[in-house]
Amino acid sequence: MFRTRALAVAALASTALALTACGSDSLSEDESDSTPAASVSAPAVDEALAAKLPESIKSAGKIVIGTDATYQPNEFLDTDGKTVIGMDVDLFDAVMAKFGVKTEWVPSAFDAIILGVQSGKYDVGVSSFTINPERMEQATMVSYFKAGTQWVTQKGNPKGINPDDACGKNVAVQKGTVQADVDLPARQKACTDAGKPEINVLVDADQAKVTATVQSGKADAMLVDLPPAIAAVDGTGGALELLGEQYDSAPYGYVLKKEDTAFGEAIVEALKQLESEGTYLQILTKWKTEGGAISDFAVNPTVS
């Protein structure tokens, strides 16, 4: 189902939420710390929610978050090359402030995050994960936002890309995403079933590199969620453009261990409190992603 574009050009701000009740650390591979500048007031700690933290997180005094920091404006590295900032960072920092726990953001390859949560390397995965049945077989997921897939081409669509018939075209996509694992395979099958040339799929683990392949002309188009699609258009000074409207809009979810459903329900309560207080919309508005706001936060929501 198509949904009209509701998200404005992504803010490329270099500030992120700094919590006064609890802190946020972003770690590069050398575990450098960084404290972002304040922009949104820290939510008050809810002691009832704090009591529902898993014991491992309580004892550690922090929650370790796996994230793919290449997905602007949702999660990406600030200009220092170390600090993870973005809409997802601000929002989950606010959620964890309700629990009174410090956050530690650890950059990771996108397709390694769920495995990292399962193995205990990360306490949670926060990285614009579209909720789908396959992922819910591997993890407990908590919905907090909604976005769809968007095609992006060079300005003017010089290769004449038609999303409904991209056979024989060079199409870039990030590894491990629904666009790579679900969308393009279905389109590829339609091409081969019709006796047409296959789509030449260009896959990279880094969304910034995916965007660069389109900007350079190596790829004719890319598929990506709408927020980073808009950020790509803005960040390239208009060298790229959106093609058509977003489609297959679906909720994003925080990734928890399968057994952490009670923690997931507590996160839902924290999100509801942030929505009621106005903080939820304030954070989304800061990053110009308010069009993806939802109110039906849920653990393992029903999705197609």
N, C-alpha and C positions, 0 to 999 in steps of 0.2 A: 504494500500500500504506500502510495506517495503521500508525503506531508509537505506543505509549503515551507519554504525556508523561514525559520523563525530565529535563527541565531545570527547576530551581527558580526562584523569583522572582529576577529579575536584581538584582545588587548595584548600587546607585547610588553607589558609592564615587567620590570625587573624586581618588583617587590612582592613579598608573599606574607601570609599571616604569621605574626609572631605572637605566641601565647604567653600571657603573663602568669597564668595559673600553672601551665606546664610548657615545656620547651619542645622544639622541633629541630632535629639534627638531620642534615642531608649528608650522606657519606659517598665519597668517590671511592675508587678501589683502594686508595691509600688511607681511607677512613678519616679524611679531613672534615672538621666541623665547620658549620656556618650558621649564623643567626640572622635571618631575614628581618627587614624593617617592618615595624608595626603598621597595619592598615585596617584591621578589624579587631574590635574588642574581644578579649577572650571570654568564652562562655563560662558560667559558674559551674563548679564541680557538683555533680549530683551523687551524693553518697550511696544512694540505693543502686545506682548504676555501677559505681566503683566496686561495690560488693560482688557484682556479677562478672568481674574480670576473671579469665582463666588464671589458675594459681601460678602458672609459669610466667605470665605477664606481670602479675602482682609482685612476685618475688624478684623479678628482673628490674622492676620499676620503669619499664619502657616497653613499647611495642615495636617490633622490627617489621618494616614494610618493604616488600619487593615491588619495584616499579620499573617500567621501561621509560627512561627519561629522555625519549626522543619524540614525544607525542604532543607537541605544542598545539593549543594552549593548556592542555589538561595536565601534563607532567613533562617537564623539560628542565635542562640545566640553565641556571642563571649565567650572567656574563662572566662570573668567576670560574665557570667550568666545573663547579663542585656542588653548589647548592641546588637541590631539586625544588622547583617552584611550579605553580600552576593551579588551576581550578581544583583538581583532585586533591592536591596537597593542602590547600587552604581548607577545603571542606572536611577532609578526614582529620586534619589537625584539630578542627573545631569539634568534631565528633569525639575524639579522644580526650579533649579538654573536659568534656562532660564526665569522663571516667577518672580524670585527674592523673592521667598517665602521659609520660613523655613519648614522643614519636621519633623514630630513627629511620630515615628513608635511604634505602640501598638500591642503587641502579642495577638493573639486571636485563638480560635478554628477555623479550616479551614471552617467548615460548618456553622459557625455563621457570617462570614465576609460579605457575600452579604446582609443578613438581617440587619447587622450593618450599611451598606451603605444606605440601603433603609430607615432605621429609623433615620439616621442622626448622629449616634454614630461615624461613620467614614466618612470622605470626599471622600475617595477612598479605594478600596481594591487592594492590590498588593501582590499576593501570588501564582504565577505560575498557574493562572486560565486558563485552556484550554477553548477556545471559542467554544461554541456550541449553537444551537438554543434555548435550554431550558434556558440557562443562559442569553441569549440576550432578552428573554421574561421578565426577572426580572431586567435587568440593561443595561446601555450603556457600551459597551466594546471597548477598543482601542488596536489593535494588536501591538506587539513590539518584538516578539521572536517566535520560533517554536521548538517543541519537540514532540516525540512520546512515546509510552508505551514500556517498557522493562521488560522482565522476569528476575528474579534473584534467584539463588539457592545457596546452600552451594557448595564449591569448589568440582568439579568432579561430581556434580549432583547425589549424592548418592541415592536419592529416584526415580531416573529415570523419572523426570518430562518431559512430552511432552505437550507443550502449546496447541496443537490442541486436546489433550485428557487428561485433568487434572481431569477427573471424579474420585471421591473417594479420592482425594488428599487434603492436608491441604494447603490452599493458603491465604496468608496475604495481606491486602490492607488497605490504609488509608481511613477513613470515609469521605464521601462527594466528593470523586474524580471521574473522569470519569471511572477509573478502577473499582471502587466500584459500581457506579451507572449505568454504561452502559456495560463495557467489560465483567465483571464476570457474570452478569445476563444473557447475551446472551450465554455464555459458559455453564452456569448452565442449561439453557433451552435445549441446545443441548444434554447434558448428560441425562436429564430426558426423553426427546423425544426418545432417543436411548435405554431407559430402563437400563441405567447405574447408578451407585451410584452418589449421588450429590457431588459436590465440597463442602468441609467443609471450608467455608469462615471465616477467622479470621480478624475482623475489629477493628482498633484502631484509635483514633483521632490524635495520635502522630506518625509521620513517623519514628522517631528514634526508637520507640517501635516496629513498624512494622518490621523494619530491624532487631531488636534484636530477634524477634521470629524466623526469618530464621536462624540467626547465632546460636541460641541455639538449633535448631532442632525441636522446637515446630511447626513451619510451614515448609512445604516442599519447598515453593517458595513464592515469592511476585511479585506483579505487581506495577510498579511505573514509573514515567517519566524518560527518559534517564539520564538527569544531576544528579539527586539524586541517580540513580542506580549506576552510575560510582563512585560517592562519597562514596557510601556504600561499594563498592568493595575495594576502596582505604583505607577507614577509618577502615576497619576490617583487614587490613594487608593481604588481599588476601584470607581470610576465606570464602568469597563469590565470585561468578562469574556471569557474564552475560550469559544468555541462549538465543541463537539465536540473531536476530537483532531487533531493535526497529521497531514499526509499527504504523499505524494510526497517522502519524505525523500531528500535527495541531498547529495553532497559539495560543500563550498565549495572554491574554488581561488584561489590567487595568480595574477595575470595578468602574463605576460611576453611579450616580443616572440616572434614565431613562431620565429625563429632561435635563441632562447636556451634550447634544450632541455638543453644541457650544464649551464648555470646552474641550470635546473630540477632536474636530477638531484642537483646539489650541495645544493640546498635540501632535497630529500628526505632526504639524508644528515644534514643539520643537524637536521631534525625528528626523525629516528630517534634521534639522540644526545640531544636534549632529552627525548624519551619515556623513554629508558633511564635518564637521570639523575633523572627525576621532575619536571623543570621544566615539561614540557608539561602534565601533569595539575594541577600546582600553580597554573599560570596560569589554566587553565579553571575550577578550583575557586574561585579568588579571585572570578571573575565569575559564579559559579553556573551555568556552562555545561558542566560536565563530562559531562553526558548526551550531548553531541555529539562526544565524543572518538572518534577513529579510530586505527587502528594501521597501516592499509594505505596510507600516504602514497605518492603516485605522480604521475608526469608524464603528463598527458593520459589519465587513467583511463577505462576503458570505462564509459559511462553510457548509459541509454536516452533 
